[in-house]
Amino acid sequence: MRKIYLVLFVFLLSGCSVSEDMIANKELYCSELYKGIRAVGRVATEVTTGIAIVDVCDTIDEIVEEEEADATDKSDSES
């Protein structure tokens, strides 16, 4: 039973982090195939543990939007 918790813990931690490589390769990570596979994993995790996991593609979109907003703010302040 401890091994299951350990695997879930590692899986949850890896699901929370978004690296620069993932952002650069969004087309790959957010393809329909990978989104479907991750959706199955997220549903299984939510059903077994009650913990909802956000899709990494949504997180990537949020990060990109924040970076673009920051870049716009910086360029506006420099003008």
C-alpha positions, 0 to 999 in steps of 0.5 A, a space after each residue: 500500500 505504501 508503494 501505491 501512495 509513493 507512486 501517486 505522490 511522485 505522479 502528483 508532483 510531476 503533474 504540478 510542474 511545467 518546464 520550459 521544455 514543455 512550454 516550448 513543445 506545447 504542440 506535442 504535449 497538448 496533442 489529442 493523444 497525450 491529452 486523452 492519456 492524461 485525462 484517463 490518469 487524472 480521472 483515475 486519480 480523482 476517483 481513487 483519491 478525490 484529488 482533482 489535477 489540472 491539465 498541464 495544457 491549461 497550466 501552459 496556457 496560463 503561464 504563456 498568458 502571464 508571460 505575454 502580459 508581463 512583456 507587454 507591461 514592461 514594453 509599455 513602461 519603457 515607452 
